[in-house]
Amino acid sequence: MNQTLWVAHCLDAPDIAELRKKLRDEHSRYLRDGVPVPVLYGPLTDGQGRATGSLIVMACPDRATVEEHFAKDPFTTGGIWAQVRIDAFTSSERSPVRLPVPPAAS
């Protein structure tokens, strides 16, 4: 089964900084240990370095698995993210950086 890259643009709820810090380790473990496979992830920040959300790129053969993953993420269940948008992504052949698509798990 072919892998597709998926980009999740996750925006934080207002006034959530302390709770975000509290749930960060659990969220990070969930990303690293789960399926789909994370390719790239990190916080979105404002001009002052405060987290305002997350950008996550994952490899997975289907959207349903990605949606299920985000529904169970501690940042979703804990109320950190007010909005999660998931889109399929294809890196341009002209891009100076091409993200690798990890092979599907067997």
ZIKAUR-V698854 format. One record per backbone hydrogen bond with DSSP energy under -0.5 kcal/mol. CO is the residue of the C=O (numbers start at 1). NH is the residue of the N-H. E is the energy in kcal/mol with one decimal. If there is no record, write none. Layout:
co = <CO;CO>
nh = <NH;NH>
e = <E;E>
//
This chain:
co = <4;5;6;6;7;7;8;8;9;9;10;11;11;13;16;17;18;19;20;23;24;25;26;27;28;29;30;37;40;42;44;44;46;50;52;53;54;55;56;57;57;58;59;60;62;63;64;65;66;67;68;69;69;73;73;74;75;75;76;80;80;83;85;87;89;92;97;100>
nh = <60;89;8;58;9;87;10;56;11;85;54;82;83;16;20;21;22;23;24;27;28;29;30;31;32;33;34;59;57;55;52;53;49;46;12;44;10;42;8;39;40;6;37;4;66;67;68;69;70;71;72;72;73;76;77;78;80;81;79;13;82;11;9;7;5;95;99;102>
e = <-2.6;-2.8;-0.5;-2.9;-0.6;-2.4;-0.7;-2.3;-0.5;-2.2;-2.6;-2.8;-1.6;-0.6;-2.6;-2.0;-2.0;-2.1;-1.0;-2.6;-2.8;-2.4;-2.2;-2.2;-2.4;-2.7;-0.9;-2.8;-3.5;-2.7;-3.2;-1.1;-1.7;-2.3;-2.7;-2.3;-3.0;-1.5;-3.3;-3.3;-1.6;-3.0;-1.5;-1.7;-1.2;-2.9;-2.3;-2.3;-2.3;-1.9;-1.2;-0.7;-0.7;-1.3;-2.7;-1.9;-1.6;-1.9;-1.5;-3.2;-0.5;-2.8;-2.7;-3.2;-0.7;-1.3;-0.5;-0.7>
//
